[in-house]
Amino acid sequence: MQRELSAKNELVTSTLQEISGLYDSLDRDLVEARKLQQSLVKDRFKDFDTAQVSLLLRPSGHVGGDLVGFFPINDNQFGVFSIDVSGHGVASALMTARLAAYLTGSTSDQNLAITQSEDGTHIAKSPAEVAKALNTLMLKEMETDLYFTMILGHFDRTNGKFVMTQCGHPHPAIQRKEGTVEYFGVGGLPVGLIPDASFDDFEIQISTGERIILLSDGVTECPDGANGMLGEDGLIALIENNADLTGSAFFDTMLWDLNNFNNDKDFPDDISAILLEYTGPSTQ
């Protein structure tokens, strides 16, 4: 019995060592995967002279299913996108990498959201048409059970016009010059969920000194530790309280406030956001 017990203990020890080795190897792979995913968002800030764009991307684990970005279109326009792939982990992260390949190029042959006019110049494609094309790709070519919510839009830095499509993503917010915040958008269906789904374009005009905030549901659904969550009203209060902050300082303070709200616990979902600030043509 003693020999059998000793043999079983040795087996348990060797098995635990093997599991520990596998875990360490997996952890190293996930750390590298996180670095690669973060590299999808190469620039976290861009100054377009009359408008500035800042990005926030914070996965809840090693890798996540959120993706944010921007891309130049022409001298007057640039595009932005905020994406939240269903689920968490490696599969969702791989999907964000695939989507980044469709939306981060600066020419019409590299980016689904850019087309060419008759004179050969680059112009923005209808965001709703791009969403429809991605919906077809998801359902007919990728053969995956994943789907994603998205806001894809383009901004004209000369006049403050923002054209977007909203595909099941949380409503974007606009902060007026006096500091008040309101939501806008039309809702819409997620991409990759329903065949032949239709999507619509929505247009909003903002003035000099105003800004647009696009956020994933990881922000509004941030828990408070007492079976509650931040919600849309809580988000409005958070943005209004930080009305005097811009760029990365705004996001740093927002994360600080969310940590306090969440009692410094780990965020259960990925957090991502885009801050589009319009300083207006007067700065040219």
C-alpha positions in Angstrom: 0.0 0.0 0.0 2.9 2.3 0.8 4.6 1.6 -2.5 1.3 2.2 -4.4 0.7 5.5 -2.5 4.3 6.6 -3.3 3.8 5.7 -7.0 0.5 7.6 -7.2 2.1 10.6 -5.5 4.9 10.6 -8.1 2.2 10.4 -10.8 0.3 13.3 -9.4 3.5 15.4 -9.0 4.6 14.7 -12.6 1.1 15.4 -13.9 1.0 18.8 -12.0 4.4 19.7 -13.4 3.2 18.9 -16.9 0.1 20.9 -16.4 2.1 23.8 -15.0 4.4 23.7 -18.0 1.5 23.7 -20.4 -0.1 26.6 -18.5 3.2 28.6 -18.6 3.5 28.0 -22.3 -0.1 29.0 -23.0 0.3 32.1 -20.8 3.4 33.1 -22.8 1.5 32.6 -26.1 -1.4 34.8 -24.8 1.0 37.5 -23.7 2.4 37.6 -27.2 -1.1 37.5 -28.6 -2.0 40.5 -26.5 1.0 42.4 -27.9 0.0 41.5 -31.4 -3.6 42.6 -30.9 -2.6 45.9 -29.3 -0.4 46.5 -32.3 -3.5 46.5 -34.5 -4.1 49.9 -32.9 -0.8 51.5 -33.9 -1.6 55.1 -33.1 -3.8 56.1 -30.2 -3.9 59.7 -31.2 -4.1 61.6 -34.4 -4.3 65.4 -35.0 -6.2 66.1 -38.2 -5.6 69.9 -37.7 -9.2 70.9 -37.2 -10.2 67.6 -35.4 -8.4 65.2 -33.1 -9.1 61.5 -32.6 -8.0 59.6 -29.4 -8.4 55.8 -28.9 -8.8 53.6 -25.9 -8.5 49.8 -26.0 -8.3 47.7 -22.8 -9.1 43.9 -23.0 -10.6 42.3 -19.9 -8.2 39.3 -20.3 -5.0 38.7 -22.2 -6.9 39.3 -25.5 -10.3 40.6 -26.3 -13.0 41.1 -28.9 -13.0 44.9 -29.1 -11.3 46.9 -31.8 -11.2 50.7 -32.5 -9.4 52.7 -35.1 -9.3 55.5 -37.6 -8.0 55.9 -41.2 -7.4 58.8 -43.6 -9.7 59.1 -46.6 -8.7 62.4 -48.3 -7.7 65.9 -47.4 -11.1 66.6 -45.8 -12.4 63.3 -44.5 -11.2 60.5 -42.2 -13.0 57.4 -41.0 -13.4 55.8 -37.6 -14.7 52.4 -36.4 -15.6 50.9 -33.1 -16.2 47.1 -33.1 -17.2 44.6 -30.4 -17.0 40.9 -31.4 -19.3 38.5 -29.6 -17.7 36.3 -26.9 -14.2 36.7 -25.4 -10.8 35.1 -25.8 -8.8 33.9 -28.8 -11.6 33.4 -31.3 -12.9 36.9 -30.8 -9.4 38.3 -31.0 -8.7 36.5 -34.3 -11.9 38.0 -35.7 -10.8 41.5 -34.7 -7.5 40.9 -36.6 -9.5 39.8 -39.7 -11.7 42.9 -39.5 -8.7 45.2 -39.0 -7.4 44.0 -42.4 -10.7 45.2 -44.0 -10.8 48.6 -42.4 -7.3 50.0 -41.7 -5.9 50.6 -45.1 -5.8 54.1 -46.7 -6.7 53.2 -50.3 -9.8 51.7 -51.9 -8.1 48.4 -52.7 -7.0 48.1 -49.0 -10.1 49.4 -47.2 -13.7 48.4 -47.7 -14.9 51.9 -46.5 -13.0 53.8 -49.2 -13.9 54.1 -52.9 -12.8 56.2 -55.8 -14.6 59.0 -57.6 -14.5 59.4 -61.4 -11.5 61.7 -61.2 -9.6 59.0 -59.2 -9.6 60.7 -55.8 -10.5 58.7 -52.7 -13.9 59.3 -51.1 -15.8 57.7 -48.3 -18.2 54.8 -49.1 -21.6 54.7 -47.5 -21.0 53.1 -44.1 -24.3 51.2 -44.4 -23.0 49.6 -47.7 -19.8 48.6 -45.9 -21.8 47.0 -43.1 -23.8 45.1 -45.6 -20.7 43.8 -47.3 -19.2 42.7 -44.0 -22.4 41.0 -43.1 -22.2 38.9 -46.3 -18.6 38.1 -45.6 -19.4 36.9 -42.1 -22.2 34.7 -43.1 -21.1 33.3 -46.5 -17.3 33.2 -46.4 -16.0 33.1 -42.8 -18.4 30.3 -41.7 -18.3 31.3 -38.0 -20.8 31.6 -35.2 -19.4 34.9 -34.2 -21.0 38.2 -34.9 -20.2 41.8 -34.0 -21.6 45.2 -33.2 -20.1 48.2 -34.9 -20.2 51.9 -35.5 -18.5 52.9 -38.7 -18.4 56.5 -39.8 -16.6 59.2 -41.6 -16.0 62.8 -40.5 -15.5 65.9 -42.5 -13.1 68.1 -40.7 -14.0 71.1 -42.7 -17.6 71.4 -41.7 -18.1 69.0 -38.7 -20.4 66.6 -40.5 -20.3 63.0 -39.2 -22.0 60.2 -41.2 -22.2 56.8 -39.6 -24.0 53.4 -39.5 -24.9 51.9 -36.2 -25.0 48.1 -36.1 -26.3 47.1 -32.7 -23.5 49.1 -31.0 -24.2 51.3 -28.0 -25.5 54.7 -28.8 -22.7 57.3 -29.3 -22.7 60.4 -27.2 -22.2 64.0 -28.2 -20.9 66.6 -25.7 -22.0 70.1 -26.5 -19.8 73.2 -25.9 -21.5 74.0 -22.6 -20.7 70.5 -21.3 -24.1 68.7 -21.6 -24.2 65.2 -23.1 -26.8 63.5 -25.2 -27.1 60.2 -27.1 -27.8 59.8 -30.8 -28.1 57.0 -33.4 -30.7 54.6 -34.7 -29.7 51.3 -33.1 -29.6 48.7 -35.9 -28.8 45.1 -36.2 -25.4 43.4 -35.4 -23.2 42.3 -38.3 -23.0 38.6 -39.1 -26.2 37.6 -37.3 -29.0 37.8 -39.9 -28.7 37.1 -43.6 -29.6 40.0 -45.9 -29.8 42.4 -43.0 -30.2 46.0 -43.9 -28.3 48.9 -42.4 -28.9 52.7 -42.5 -26.7 55.7 -42.6 -27.2 58.4 -40.0 -25.9 62.0 -40.2 -25.2 64.5 -37.4 -23.7 67.9 -37.5 -21.4 69.1 -34.7 -20.1 72.6 -34.1 -16.7 73.9 -33.1 -15.8 72.9 -29.5 -18.1 69.9 -29.5 -17.0 66.2 -29.4 -18.3 62.7 -30.1 -17.7 59.7 -27.9 -18.1 56.1 -29.2 -17.9 53.4 -26.5 -18.3 49.7 -26.2 -20.9 48.2 -23.8 -18.1 47.3 -21.4 -18.3 50.9 -20.2 -22.0 51.2 -19.6 -22.2 47.7 -18.2 -19.4 48.2 -15.8 -20.6 46.7 -12.5 -20.6 48.5 -9.2 -20.2 45.4 -7.0 -23.8 45.5 -5.7 -25.7 44.0 -8.7 -25.8 47.3 -10.4 -24.0 48.8 -13.4 -23.0 52.3 -14.6 -25.7 52.5 -17.3 -26.3 55.3 -19.8 -27.1 57.9 -17.1 -24.0 57.1 -15.2 -21.9 57.5 -18.3 -23.4 60.9 -19.0 -22.5 62.0 -15.5 -19.0 60.6 -16.0 -18.5 62.5 -19.3 -19.9 65.7 -17.9 -17.7 65.6 -14.9 -14.7 65.4 -17.2 -15.8 68.0 -19.7 -12.6 70.0 -19.3 -10.3 67.1 -20.1 -9.2 66.2 -23.7 -7.4 63.3 -25.5 -5.6 60.7 -23.4 -6.2 62.7 -20.2 -9.9 62.2 -20.7 -9.5 58.4 -21.1 -7.1 58.1 -18.2 -9.5 59.8 -15.9 -12.5 57.8 -17.2 -10.6 54.6 -16.4 -9.8 55.9 -13.0 -13.5 56.7 -12.4 -14.6 53.3 -13.7 -12.1 51.6 -11.3 -13.5 53.5 -8.4 -17.1 52.7 -9.5 -16.1 49.0 -9.8 -14.3 49.0 -6.4 -10.9 48.4 -8.1 -12.0 44.9 -9.3 -11.1 43.5 -12.7 -13.4 44.6 -15.5 -15.6 41.7 -16.7 -15.7 42.9 -20.3 -13.4 44.6 -22.7 -13.4 48.4 -22.7 -12.9 50.5 -25.8 -13.7 54.0 -26.9 -13.1 56.7 -29.5 -13.0 60.4 -28.7 -13.5 62.7 -31.7 -13.0 66.3 -30.8 -13.8 69.1 -33.3 -11.8 72.3 -32.9 -13.1 73.8 -36.1 -11.7 75.5 -39.2 -10.6 78.5 -37.2 -7.4 76.6 -36.2 -6.2 76.4 -39.8 
